[in-house]
Amino acid sequence: RVTTEDVKKRSTSNSLRSYSDARPSWEEELAIWEVALIAHKVECPINLLHLSSREAMDAAKEVARRFKELDILLEVTLHHLGLSNEKDLGPLAKVNPPIRSENDRDYLWQNLKAGYVKTVVSDHACITKNLKKGDMWTCLPGFGGTALMFPILVTEGYYKRGLPLQKIAELTSYWPAVYHGLYPKKGSFMIGSDADFTIINLEEERQVKPHLLHSAQDFTPFEGMRLKGWPEYTILRGKTIFAKGELIAKPGTGVYIKRPVSFHYQRH
């Protein structure tokens, strides 16, 4: 709170970089050590989510090394992998933790490719553009992006950084299912597993526009980016629910998947 108010008083900037300065990455580092120590004392597994910076990533790796008895999961978001504050998008890209530097973004990719990161999430928070009115300090944080999960991982990961396609499947399907006690019903092609999968067109390139998000959100900070790797078909429990850009599932298709209350992840 003091840090944020201090930056606001000294700066008239409405930039993403100023907002990042108001919520510095060392605060992430401090929070990671704090929660890791508490988890160590009470013997509780933890999910270190939304890692956005070099400092946060290094702290997360260090607590995982130091507290080996804990099941520490490292997670990053789509927007911290896909955006940097060196291209100022203003309030439209305000989110917490803030969008960081290009160096931070590249460091997240390096550690994702190296295997330290187990899951990538969209952190989808669907809001409309009118809620982004005002300046950086008063507008609502967050934005949606679930529909861009594979295009960004394929374009920025597979094509630009050599991230294997199998790794993308693990980050988005296998590891989330394992960590939430849903494997092998989910996250697997084993006999008896749910027939859930998505068919991706690796070659088709589209320019990102809000209507491609398939949500109520009428803007996206990713607008204008040219991405490959768009889903063509999505199959849920053996039935096609999305085809050629159109949702064809009927309301009520989804069902609640109960997670075992007593589940505790065992290292694979």
N, C-alpha and C positions, 0 to 999 in steps of 0.2 A: 504494500500500500504506500509506504513512504517513498520507495523507489519510483513507483508510477507517478505519484504526485510531483516528485522532484523533476522528473523528465518533462512532464506537462508544463510546469512553470517555466522551465528554461528553454522550451522549444515551441515554436509556432508551426512546426512541421506536421503534416497530416499523412506522413509516409509510413509504409510498412517497417522500414528500418528504425524509425523513431519508436514505433510500438514495440519492436523487438528489444530496443534499448531499455524500454520501461519494464519489460519482463525478461531480464537477462538470463542467458543460458546457465549461469552459475546457480541460479535459483532452482533450476531443474536438478542440477548436480546435488545441491543440498537436500532437496526433497527425496532423491533416490537413496542417499545415505541414511536419511532419517527413517524412511519406511523399511529399508533393509534391516536396520538395527532392531526395529520393533518386531519385524517378522522373525528375525533370529531369536529374539527373546521368547516369543510365543509359539515358535515352530510352525509358522504359517506360510504356505506358498504364496508368491506374489506375481502379479502381472505388471511389468513396467511398461506402461502404454504411452503412445504418442511421443516417443523420443524424437526430438527435433534438432539436436545440435551435437557437435563433436564432444562437448563437455558431458552432455547427458549420456551419450553412447559409451564414452570411456568409463564413466562412473558405473553404468549398468554392467559393463563387462567386468569391472573390478569387484563389485559386490557379488556377482555370480561366481567369480573365482574364489573370493574370500569365504563366502557362506555356501560352500558346496552342498551342504545338507538341505538347502532350500530349493524348491522347484521354481527358479526364477525365469520368467518368460519375457523376452525382449520383443517389442512390437513397434512398428512405425506406421505412419499414415500415408495415404496416397498423396495428399497435398504437400507434405514435407518432402516427399520424393519428387514431386512434379513441379513445384514452384520455388522461387527464391525471391528475397526482398530486393534484389538488384534490378529487377523489373518492377517498378512500383505500380501496383494495381489498386492502391488506395483502400478505402473501407470495404470494397467488395471481397477482398482477400483477408480481412481481419478474422483471426481464429486463435484459439488458445490450445497449446503453446503457439506463439507467433511464428509466422513464416520467417525462416532464418536466411543466412547468406548462401551464396553458391558453393562456397567451400564446405559449409555444414551439409548442404544437400548432397554433395558428392561423397562426403564421408559416410553418410547414411547408406548410400548405395554400395560403397566398398564393404561395409560390414554386413550388409544384407547378402551380398554375393559370397562373402567369406563364411557365411553360415551362422553368425551370431544372432541374427534376427530370425525369429521363427514364424511370425505372422505379419501380414500387411492388411490394414483395415481401411475402409472408406471414411469412417467417422462421420457418416452421412447425417447432416443436420439441415433438413430442407427448410429454407426460409425464402421469402420473396424480396425483391429489390427495394421495396418501400421501407423495409426494416433495416436497410443499410444507409438510410438517409442520415445526414449530419456528418460530424467529423469522425476521425479514427477513434477518438476517446469516448464517444457517446453512442455510436451505432452498435447494433447487436452483432456479436461474433458468430462465426460459423457459416457453413455452406454445404451443399450436397455434392456428391460425386461418385456414387456407387456404380453408375453406368460406365465410368471411365476407368474402372479397376484394371481390366485386361488391356485396353489400349495403352495406358501409361506403362504398365509393367512390360508389355511387349515392345513398345517403341523405345522407352528409356532404358529398359533392362535388357531385353533380348537383343535388339538391334544395335543399340549404342554401347552396351557394356558387356555383351556376351553372356548374359544371365541365361542358363539353360531353361528350356521350357518345362522340364520336369521340376525344376526349382520353383517356378511360378505356380505349378499345381500344388506343390507342398506348402507354399506360403499361404495360398488361398483356400485350400481344401483339407489336405492331410493333417497338417499340424493343428489348425483350429479344431478339427474333429477329435484329435487325440487329447488335446489339452482340456476340452470340455466334456470328456467322457462319452463321446458319441461314436467313436471308432470301434468296430469297423462298419457299423450301420451307415455312417456317413464317412466321407473322405476315402473311400475304397471302391475298387471294382471286384471285390471278392464275391463268390457265390453267396447269396443271401443278403448282400448289402443293397441299400436303395440304389436304383439306377438313376443317379443324379449326375449329369455332366453337361458341359457347354462346348459347343463346336465353334472354334475361333477361325476367322479368316485372317491369316497372317499377312496377306498382301494388300488387302483393300485399305486405302488411305482415305480418311475423312477429315474435314476441318471441324473442330469442335464448335457447336452452337448449342444454346440452351435447350432446344427441343429434343436434342439427342439424349438428354438426361432421363427422359421418361418419368418426370416428376412434376410437382407443382411449381418448382423453382423456375423463375423467369430470367435468370442470369447465371453465369459461371465465370470464375476467375481464370478458367482454362480456355475461355473463348479465343478462337483464332489459331490455337495449336493444331498442327497437322499430325494425326496419329494413325498408326496401323494396329491391327489386332482386335478388330471389333467382333463381338459375338454375333453369330448367324442363327444359331439354334440353342435353346436351353431345354433340357429334358429333366423333368422332375418325377421321380418314381416311375420311370419308363414312359411318361407321357410328355409330348412336346407342349411347352407353355409359352415359348417365345420363338418367333420365326421371322427372319428377314426384316428385322426392325419393328415388328409388331408384337404386342402382348396378346396372346390368344387364350390364355387361361381364364376360366370362369371364376367369379368370386367364390371364395370358400375352398379353393384348391389347396391352399396351404394348411398344414396341421401343426399343432404344437408338439415339439419333440422334447420329451421329459429327460432332463439330465439327472443322473443318479446323485442323490443328496450326499451320500457318503463317499462319492468318487474322489480319489486323490491320485493325481497323475504320477505314473511310474516311468522313470526315464527309459527311453527306447535306445 
